[in-house]
């Protein structure tokens, strides 16, 4: 097992343009081809879900090996899907194309990351994959370029994916998985657009794609690849589906009011420059020559929510006396500096898993997990323990996930974008 690469913290986000790499001549803004599984085939399909992982440093080999190990000789149907996460490859498009060919006639959903994992291994380079069988699931998949209208793109992708999954009728339970460009801007807008389709009854879960902290471009794949898009995977099932989200952080400062904000920058806290107020709340000066992002990694900001808990927001950088955030924090928001030990973060991951499993009648069959890259420096060598604990709490070894640039996890309410957290999707056995 390869030890995860050392986390050094992101720098300032760079402007990047969408680069679409379609598998065919189709160049629509949204890609949502394919049909939902025929109901008559559901009971006849004999394959079960599986996971696979490869640490190969060649992207094509890593994708091929991960897929082959996930499938383990199973027969694939057109209604099946394989979800793949790549790590350590600056341009994983070739890997995605190789995997897409290998899983045909099933369809591939994929994205880049800051590391990937199964219950058995955590890798900084390679691929992991999970097979979702149409034996008991109806799956719809769509990808839309984000452009400047994040909410509209997410809404369109969710609508197309839902239409495919429900073409032959609705199941009693549903969930929406989102994989977005982690550098696209205000990810809350993606949740807002998707929520217009899901409503309150259908939970949202997923993660923002990463690029191994290069902070240049991330990749998403569904019937083609793009650097600036959102992928929607709609799941319909006759059996319960569980979603959970938690983090393990606790407040370490007095509450502070955001008195001035602009975009993703908190300019002032309590009427003072936000950087100064943050350093004072931590009661610790910025070490010489240490990037601010690295310094702030283990002390994000927490926003009290209506459930009596905290939504966590990661500090990306300090700029002109302000705090540049990975997620937007509006004016008049109350924030507190947060802290956690490695064990507290592991307990948070277990809590997310328990929430997800609690929605099921028994142990999970398959789990998708999304853990923030910002948790890695505190977890240290214990980073390999996090997926193991999630899998154990869900009662299965069939787990696949990646380290994200933000997590989607909405079960109640209309908001659902998180930082420094863990989001878990559990599918019934």
Secondary structure as UniProt FT lines:
FT   STRAND          30..31
FT   HELIX           39..42
FT   TURN            43..44
FT   STRAND          51..54
FT   HELIX           59..71
FT   TURN            72..73
FT   TURN            78..79
FT   STRAND          81..87
FT   HELIX           93..103
FT   TURN            104..105
FT   STRAND          107..112
FT   STRAND          116..118
FT   STRAND          122..123
FT   STRAND          126..132
FT   TURN            134..135
FT   STRAND          137..145
FT   TURN            147..148
FT   HELIX           150..165
FT   TURN            166..168
FT   STRAND          173..181
FT   TURN            182..183
FT   HELIX           188..198
FT   TURN            199..201
FT   STRAND          203..209
FT   TURN            212..213
FT   STRAND          220..221
FT   STRAND          225..226
FT   STRAND          229..237
FT   STRAND          241..246
FT   STRAND          250..251
FT   STRAND          256..262
FT   TURN            263..264
FT   STRAND          265..269
FT   TURN            270..271
FT   STRAND          272..273
FT   HELIX           274..282
FT   TURN            288..289
FT   HELIX           292..296
FT   TURN            297..298
FT   STRAND          301..304
FT   TURN            306..307
FT   STRAND          310..313
FT   STRAND          315..319
FT   TURN            320..321
FT   STRAND          322..325
FT   TURN            331..332
FT   STRAND          334..339
FT   HELIX           342..358
FT   STRAND          364..372
FT   HELIX           373..375
FT   HELIX           376..379
FT   HELIX           380..382
FT   HELIX           383..394
FT   STRAND          399..404
FT   STRAND          407..410
FT   STRAND          417..418
FT   STRAND          422..428
//
